[in-house]
Amino acid sequence: MLWLKSFHIVFVVSWFAGLFYLPRIFVNLAMVPADSRAERERLLLMAGKLYRFVTPIGVLAVGLGLWLWFGFGFSGAWLHLKTLLVAGLVAYHFWCGRLLAEFRAGACARSHVWFRVFNEIPVLALIAVVILAVVKPF
């Protein structure tokens, strides 16, 4: 079980690194001047590679978490709330993919300020998930 937990934590940390950095790239994309095609293409390339890299890592993080839950029978309301937050993070991940597609199509009209706020969602989720997993308040 400790090996599973260890790999789960490694994949969660790696997935969150992507969830933290991808929206930062979106902030930069939203700030690119219209005449700076090379900069836009470079940022799109970076975002695309990052999204493709962290997607399987997120799948492994969630998969190992489910294995720990169902394989070892953890229970409690804290775990249900944590699972709900993780489902929200999965939705956030796919939302990032949709935003990336909008940027690629030149159809993303959101401001860099909106993306700065959007970038904080996984930070708040991480704080909540860690507190729930460590403190198990209920």
N, C-alpha and C positions, 0 to 999 in steps of 0.2 A: 504493500500500500504506500509506503514512503517513496518508492520509485515513481509511482503514478503521480503522487502529490508533487514531487519535485519537477517532473516533466510538465505537469499541468501548470505550475507556477512559471516555468521557463516560457511556455507557449503563451500564457496570459500576458506576461511582461512584454514579450516580443510583439504580440498583437496590439497591445496598447501603445507601443512605440509607433506603430503604423497609424493607429487611430489619432494619436497626438500630432504626428507630422503631416499626414495627408491634408487635413484642413489648413495647416500653415502654408502648404503649397498653394491651396485655393486662395488664401489671403493674397499671396503674391500674384497669382494669376489675375485676380480681380483688380489689382493695381497696375497691371502691365498697360502701358500706353498702346493705343490702337496701331501705331506705326512700328511697333517693336515686335515684328513677327518672329525673329530668331529667339528672343527671350521667351515668348509665349510657347513656341514649339519645344524649347528646352524644358520648361516647367511642365508642359503636358507629358513629355516623355518621362520625366522623373515621377510624376503622379501616377502615370499608367504602370510603370514598373513597380512602384511601391504598392499599388493596389493589388496587382497580380501576385506580388510576393507575400503580402500579409493575409490574403484571403485563405490560402491553405493553412497558414499558421493559426488563424482564427478558428477554422474548422477543427484543427487538432486541440486547441484550447477548450473549445466547447465539448468536443467528443470525450476528452479525458475527464472533464468536469462531470459529464453525465455518467461516465464509467465509475467514477468515484462515488457519485450519488447512488446510482442503482446497484452497483457492485458491492458497496459496503453499507448501504442502508441508512445513510444520514437522514435525520428528520428534524422537523421544527419549522415554525413559521418563518424564521430568519432565512431558511434555505429557499422557501417558496418566493419570498421577496427578492432574494439574490437572483434566483432563476428568472424572475420577471425583469430585473435590471439587465441581466445578460441577454435576454431576448430583445430588450430595447437597444442594447449595444450591437447586436446582430443587425437589427433594422437600421441603426445608424451607419454601420459598415456598408450596407447595400445602398443607403441614401448617398453615401460618399461616392459610390460607383455611379449612381444616377447623375450626381453633380459633375463628376468627371466627364460623363457622356455629354452633358450640356455644354461644358467648356469646350470639348472637342468639336461640337457642332456650332460653336460661336453663339449659343443661345442662352448663356447664363448671364442674367442681368442683375444678380445680387451684388451688393457693395462689399468692399473689403471689411467694413465694420460688421456687417451681418456675419461674414465668415469668422471674424474674431470672436464673436459671441458663440457661433456654432462650434468653434474649436474648444470651448470650455465644457461642452456636454460630457465628453468621456472623462474629463477630470473629475467632475462631480459624481459621475457614476462610479468611478474607481474608488473614490473616498467612501461612498456608501457601501460598495461591495466588500471592501476590506474591513470596514467596521462590522458589517453583518457576519463575515466569515470568522473574524477573530473574537469579537465580543459576544456574538450570538445573543443579542438582547432579548429575544423572545422565541 
